[in-house]
Amino acid sequence: MSTPVNLPALGESVTEGTVTRWLKQVGDTVAVDEPLLEVSTDKVDTEIPSPVAGTVLEISAEEDDTVEVGAQLCVIGEEGEDAGSGSSDSATPEAQPKDDEQAEKKAEQEEQVAEETGDLPPGDETPESEKDDSPAEEEPAAEAASGESGGSGSAEGTSVTLPALGESVTEGTVTRWLKQVGDSVEVDEPLLEVSTDKVDTEIPSPVAGTLLEIKADEDETVEVGAELAVIGSGEAAPAAPSEPQAEPEPEPEPEPEPEPEPEPEPAADPAPAPAAEQKQPEPEREEAPAPTKEPKQDTGSSDEASPRDGAGYVTPLVRKMAAEYDVDLASVQGTGVGGRIRKQDVLAAASERGKNAAASSVPAETEQPAAASSAPAPSAPSPLRGKTEKMTRLRKTIANRMVESLQVSAQLTTVVEVDVTSIARKRDAVKADFASREGVKLSFMPFFAKAAIDALKQHPAVNSTIDLDAGEVTYFDTENLGVAVDTEKGLLVPVIKEAGDLSIAGLARKIADVAERTRTNKIGPDELSGGTFTLTNTGSRGALFDTPIINQPQVAILGTGSVVKRPVVIDDPNLGETIAVRHMVYLALTYDHRIVDGADAARFLAEVKERLEGAQFDI
């Protein structure tokens, strides 16, 4: 029974998403919750997981397609099942007009085979190598499947739709398919990645089975509730063992073959393959099996083979970038779902290699320590130099909102200098015990957050929102603290709800938690909204202070600079005025002058300063 995979709801205001990359292709087997594709929205990029286990039978939304929430992305079903058996017949014509070569050709093959022979083409397409090597073995399976599901209609498949991903998200963009038509999937295995205007997330498979049809291609934006894919019976799982048998096909780059699951190529040499796998407890260490194949030099050109490694499927874009920057994919550790290699990994590897090359020249200059220390400074230039790239949906959203914030409010910044020496000493005295007790490091951030939250309770205008059309000001009775987090995709602001009730330890845990989940793309859409005041640590990279932009519809944001030691004049009870080395920091408050006056801002900062310098915190 085929199951459509639809674009789920990815946030409160997200209504559509764009398919940026398919992680699975027609014929691939997928497990439940295994990522099928990546989707980008105007807020975030995310992966859409497979709701069922099975085989990807059809991709309905090609890369760069924008689909609405609820639109069909693909179809998952049994290996030999017809994609049309789990969804409307119109799904195939939808996919065929797309320009992507594979999707178009496979969709045509499906229709022709289904009409002329009754055999179900998705089974043929699963591993293309099997189609050539052992057609006799597949035909009976296809015929058996056709007897069960052919012409049975869409009722046999489980539709995967775009779920609600947040209170205001109405649409999402398919950024990447982690499974392709024909792939088998398990329950809760990621099918695809979806991006909304708030967060990137994976869409899991609701059932086990085979991906029969994809209704929304990568980069398509779909509405919440729209069909993403169709998943059928999970009987296609046994197809995975048959793949290695079809692998004797002469593949020129069989070296990195540690993972036998999704791709048939790994075991080009059936005998050595198991040995290679035994040596590979971790799929990401691609170079372990290489010694079993003498020509290790070929690993540099194993872009074709590397997708079969522990990193799993590698997109053509990643292969192209790897070749362009001369990066060996076998040596790259992927940061995507399941260790998949993404373009950011290739860029990072290229940059790291440049740094290593620069560093390797230093030993030759050991006779001149000064010259050697300065040699690594000119690191390898960024691979982005001289390139033009398409803006991501998230970057567009950030750009629009930054400009909008400056246009809709009268923003002004006030700065104070704070002596945090007492906090620094207290922190140094307890940080080791704190880390062992709480499981997180004790930084200055929880102290800044606690001081600001306590001050907000005394200065409600700074913790408010203004509605000029209604002529109203709302003063919040809770402190929902937004914490700006720097990610590789852009600046995101997860929110710690009811932060006013938390202690220093509670704030430290919460800040570490939301920051980590935001950086690893695990934050939920609703956790990126609802803030009443924002804290941004501009000093994390050494900046003394800046003038942060307000996160609308809030009316203030506090920027904390870098804590530095410097000589200052202090009043000593015994010595009078004297010069001492102190830990100093600048706090910059940007506020909306429509509701917060300069005196209000100064009083707020004065109270924050007093609390920090008093250091009366229970750790």
N, C-alpha and C positions, 0 to 999 in steps of 0.2 A: 504494500500500500504506500503510495507516494505521499510525501509531506511537503507542502510549500513552506518556505522560510520567508517571512515578511519583515519589513523594517519596523522594529519596535519603537515605542515611545521612549525618547532619550532625554526628556527633560520637559519642564513645565511649558516652555514657550517654543519648543522645537517642533516644527511641522514637516520638515523634510531633511533629507541627507543626501550626500554625494558619495557614490562608490569610488574610493580612491585606489583600492587594490583588492584583487581576489587572491586569497591564500590557497584556495582549492580550485580545481578545474573539473570540467565534466569528466566523469569516470573515476574521480578520486574517491576513496573511502574515507568516511569521517566517523568520529565517535561523538557521543553526546557531549555538548559543551565545547567541542573542539572548534577553534576559530575558523570561520569560513572566509571572511572578507573584512576589509577595513572600510569604515564609513566616516565621513567628515561632515560636521554640521557647522553652523555659524558660531558654535561655542567650543566644541571639542571634537577630537578624533577618537574613534573607538573601534573595537572589533565586535563583529556579530558572530556569536557561537551557534553551532548546530543544535537545534532542539531535539534531534533524534540521531540515532546511529544508522548509518547506511551508506549509500553511494550517491554522489552528486550526479543527478540525471540531466539537469538543465540549469543554465544561468540566465535569469530573466533580466537582470540589470547589468550592463557592461560598465567597465571602469570609466569614470568621469560622468556617468549618468546621474542625474539628480532625481530622486524618487521621494514620494510622500510617505509619511509614517503610515504603516499598514500595507504599503505596496509590496508585491511579491519580488523577492530577490533571486531565489533559486528554488529548485525542487530536489528533494532527497527521497530516495526510495531504495528498493532492492536493486542489485547490480543489473539484472536483466529487465527491469521494469520500464514501462513507458512513462515518461514524465507526465503525459497527459492523463494518466490514470489517477493521479492524485490532485489534479487541479484542472481548471478550465482549459479547453483546447486552445484558447486564444493566447495562452502563455507562450507557446512555441513561436507563433508569428511575431510576438512582441520581441522575443530575443533575437530572431533571425535578422531583422533589419539592422542590427548593430554592426558596427564596423570591425570589431575585434575578430581577428581571423579564426581563432579556435572556436569561439562560441558560435560563430556563424556556420562554420563548416560542420560542427558537431550537431547543431540544431537541424541542418538540412539532412545529415545522415540519419538522424533519429526518425524524421518524417518519412524518408524514402524507405528505410528498412521496415518501419512499422507498416507501411502501406503495401509494399511488394512481397515481403516474406513473412510478415507476422512476427519476425524476431524483434526483440526489443533492443534498439540501438544503444541505449545507455550501457548495457552489458558489454557491447562491443567496444565502447569508447573508454571504458574504465582505465585499463592500462593499454595504451596504444601498441605497446610491444606485444601484448598477449594477442591482440587482434591479428597480428601478422604471424605469430609463431604457432599458436594453437587454436585456430578457429574451430576445429572440430570439437574441442572440449567446451567451448563457450556456447556454441549453437544449441546443444541440448539444454543447457541451463537457461538460455534465453527463451527457448521454446516453452520450457516448463514454466518459466516466469510469465510468459505471455498467456499461457493457459490460465494462470491464476489471476493476473491483473489486467491483461490487455482488454481494452474497451470497457473496463468496469466503471469508468468515470471518476470524478474527483473525490468521491466519497471514500476511496480507499486510502487517500493520503492525509497526513496530518499537516494542517497549515501552520506555518510559523509566521507570526505577525509581529510588528514592531510594538513592544509593550510601552506602557506609560513609564517614562524614565525621570519623571520629576513633575512637580506641581504645575509648572508653567511651560513645560516642554511639549510642543505639539507636533514636532517633526524631527527627523534625523537623517544624516547622510551616511550611506554605506561607504566606509573607508577601505575595508578589506574583507574579502571572503576568505575564511580559514578552511572552508570545505568547498568542494566542487561537486557538480552533478555526478552521481555515481559513488561518492564517498559514503562509507558507513559511519554512523555517529552513535554515540552513547547518550543516555539521558544526562542533561546538564553539561554536555560537552560543548564548548564554544563553537558556534557556527560562523559568526562574522563579527567584525568590529563596526560599531556605529558611532558617529560623532554628532553631538548636539551642540547647541549654543552654550552649554554649560559643562559638559563632560564627555569624555570618550569612554565607551564601555563595550563589553562583549555581549552578544546575544546568544544564550545557551539553547540547546535543543530541548524541547519539552518531552520528547520521546526518543527511544532508541530505534534505529532503522537506517534507511539509506536516503541520501539527498537526491530526490528525484527531479527537482526543478528549482531554479533560482529566478525569482521574480524581480529582484532589484539588483542592478549591477553596481559595481564600485563607482563611487562618486555620484550616484543617484540620491536624490533627496526624497524621502517618503514621509507620509504622515503617520502619526500614531495609529495603530490598528491596521495599517496596510500590510498586505501579505508580502513576506520576504522570501519564503521558500516553501517547498512541499517535501515532506519526509514520509517515506513509506516504510514497509516492514523492514525490520533489522536483520533479515535473513542473509543480507549481503555480506555480513561480517566474515564468513568463511572465505570470501574472495581474496582476503589478504594473504592467506597461505599460498594460494595458487600463483600469486604474483611472482614470488621468487623463482617458480618453475619456468616462467616465461622469460626470465632474465638472461638466459644464455644468449640472447640476442647480442650481437657484437656491439657493445657500447664502448667508445674510445676512452671515456673517463670514468672507470668504475672504482677509482681508488677510495674516496671517502665514503664507504658504504656501511657505516655503523648502524644505520637505522633502516630496518626492512619494511616499515609499516606502509607509508603512503606511496612510495615510489618503487617501481619495479627495477630500476637500473642498478641499485646497490650491489646485487650479487652477480655481477657479470661473471665472476669466477665462483661457481657454487661452492667449491670446496673451501677456499680461503675465507669466504664471507663469514662463516661461523667463528673462525679463529679471530677475525678482526673484531667481531662483536664482543667476544669474550674479553678482549683487551680493552674494550671501550665501556667501562662501567658508567661513564658520563658521556652522553651523546655529544656534548659540546666539544670534547677534546678530539678534534677531527684528525690530528696528526699521528695518533697512536697506530691506526691500521696502515698508514702509509708505508712503514718499513716492510710490511708483508708483500707489498708490491714494489719491487726494486726501483722502478723509475720514480723516485720521490720527487724528482725535479718537475714532474708533470703536475704536482699539486698547485703550482703557480698558475696553471691554465685549466684547473679543474672547476671552472665556473659551472659547467654543466653537471658535474658530479656532486658538487657541494650541496645542491639542494637536497640530495638524498641523505646527507649527513644528519647528525643529531639536530641540526637547526631546522630540519624539515623543508617545507616548500620555500623556494627562493624565487622572487618575482623577476621577470625579465629586466625591470628597471634596476634592481639590485645587481643582477649579473652584469648589466651594461656599465653601471657605476664602478663595480669591482674591476672590470677590464680596463676602464678608463683611467682609474687611479692605481692600477697594477696592484690590487689587493687580493691576497689569497683567501678566498672565502672559507677554506678549510681551517684557517687559523683564526677566524673571527668568531667571537662568542656573541650569539644573538641575544638581544634584550627584549624581543617580541614574545608573544605568547608561545609557550612551549619551546623557548630558546630560538625562535625564528630570527633570522638575520634581516634587519631592516636597513634602510638607506642611511639612517643616522649611525648605525654600527659601522658601515663601510667608511663614512666620512671620518668617524672617530679613529678607525684603524689607520686610515691614510694620514691623519694628523699625527697620531702616535708614532707611526713609522718615521715620519719626518723628524719628530723630536728625538727619536732614538738615533737616527742618522747623524743629527747634529751633536748629540751627546757622545757618539762613538768617536768623533773627531777630537774630543777633549783629551783622552789619554796621550795622544801624540804631542800635546802641548803641556805635559805635566811639568816640564822644566820652567814654565812660566805660569805660576799659579794665578796671577791676576788675569792674564789673557785667557787661561782655561776657564775661569769662572765666568768670564763675559762671553765666551764662545757659545754656550747654549742659548743665550738671550735671543738671537735672531732665529726663532723656531721656524719650522716649515710653514710656508704661507697656506692660508685656508684654501681648501679645494673649491670653495664657492667663489673665489676671485674670478672676475670676468664672466660670470654666469648670470642668466636671467631665469628665475624660477617663478612658478605660479604660487601666489599666496594661498596658504591654507585657509580653510574656513574659519578656524580659530583665530588666526592672525588678523583676518579681515574684521572679525568681531571685536577684537581688542582695539584695533585701529579706530573703528567707528565709535566705540564707546569712550575712548580717550578724548577724541575730538568733541563728542557730544557732551561729555562732562564739563569741558572747559567752556562750551557754548551756553549751557543751561544754568550755570551757577557762577557767582562772583567769588572767585577763589583767591585767597590770600594766605601767606605762610608766615608764621611767627616761630622764632628759634630761641631756645634757652640752652645754657650750658650747665651740665649737672656733674657733680663730683660723686662718683660711685665707688670710691675707694673702700668704704665700709662693706658694701655688697661684695666687692671683689675679694676682700679678706674672708668674709663669711663663706663665700662660695668655695674658695680654695680650701677652707677648713673642713667642709662637709661633702664636697663633690664626689669623693671616692665612695663614701658610705652611701650617699644619695643614689649613685649609679647602681650599686649592688642591691639597694633596697627597692628602688623604683623601676630599674631596668632601662632608664634613659639618662642621658647626660644632663647636668645642670648648667645651662647657659644663662646669659643675662636676660634672654627674652622673657622667661616667666616673670621675672621681677618687673620688667618694663610693662608687661601685660597687666600684672596685678595692680601696679601703681596707677595705670591708666583707668582700669576698670573701677577701682575705688574712687577715683576722681570723677568719673562719669556719673556716679550716684549723687554727687554733690553739685554737678553742673549739667543738668538735664538738657540744656540747649545744644550741647555738643553731641548728645545721644538722641537726636531727634530727626525728623524728616519734614519737609515743607511741601505744601501743595498750593501753589499760587492760584491755580484756577478755582479751587474751592475756598481759597483764603484761609487755610488752616495749617496749624503746626501740630504735629503729633510727637509727644514726648514718650519715649519707650519706657516701659517699666521693667525691662530686662536688658542685659548687656550681652548681645550676640556678637562675639568678637571675630571679625574677619582677619585672617593671617595671610598676607601675600606670599606666594610660593613661586620661586623661579623654576620652571620646567623647561625641557628641551623644546617644547611646543609653544611656550609663551608663558606669560604671567597669569596665574590662576589664584583665586582667593577663596579657599575653603573657610567655612564658618564654624566656630565653636559655639554652640547654642548654650545659653544661660551660663556664660563664663563667669558671671558675677558670683556664682555659688562655689567656685573652685578655689582651692588653695594653691600655693606655689607648686607643690608636687602634682596636683591635678592638672594645672595648666601646663606644666612641663610634659606630662604624659600626652595630653590632648594635642599640644602643638607638634610634638614629635610624630604622633599618630597621623594627623591630617596631612602633615607635610610629606611624610613617607608615602601615604596612599595617593596623594596628588601626583607626586613624581613618578610613581609606578602605575599610574592610570587606573587606580582602584577606587578612587573617590566617587561617591554617588552624586547625581545631578542636584538633588535637593540639599546636599551639603555645600553646594557652591552658591547658595542664595540665602536670604533671610538675615544678613548681617546688619547691625546697627552702627558699628564703628570698626575701623580697620587699622591694623598695625602692620607696618612694613619695615623690615630690617634692611635698610639701605647700606648699613655698615658691614654686612656679611662679606663684602669684597673689598673692604678698606675705605669706603667713602666716608667722609666726615659728616656730611649731611646733604640733603637735596630738598627739592620742593615737590613732594608727591602730589599726584592728581587724585581728587576725591572719587571714591567708588560710589556712583549714583545708585539709589537715591539718598545715600547717607549725606551728612553735612560736614564730616571731618575725617581726617586720616592722620595718624601719627607715625612719623618716620624716625627710626632710631639709627644714629650713626655708629661708626666704629669706636669702640672703647680704646683709648690710647693713653699711655703714660706721658705726662709732660709736667714741667715745673710751673707751679701756680703759687700765688700769694694766699696764705691762709692766716686766720687769726687763732693763734695758740693761746690757751688760757694762761700758760706760764711764760711763754716767750713773746707774746704779742704777735705782731705781724712778722711772718717769716716765710721763706720760700721752701716748698716741699714738692716732692714728686708724687703726683696723684693720678688716679684713674679717672679720666674725664670723657664725657660723651655729650654730643649735641642731640637735642630732641627737636624735631621740626614738625609743627602742627599746621597742616593746611586745612582751612575751614571755609565754609560758605558764608560770605559776609552778608547774605540776605537775611540770615537768622542769627548768626553768631557775630557779635561785635568784637573789635580788637581787644577791648578790656576783658570780655568774657574769655577769649582765647588765652590771654595773659594770665588770668586767674586760674584757669584750668591747668596750664603748664606749670604755674607756680606750685600748685598743690601736688602735681606729679613729681616735681623736683624735690619738694619737701619730703614726700614719702620715700623717695629713692635715697636721698642723703641721710634720712633718719634710719633707714635699713631695719625697720621694725617688722620683719617678716618671719612668719613661723615656717621653718623649712622641715 
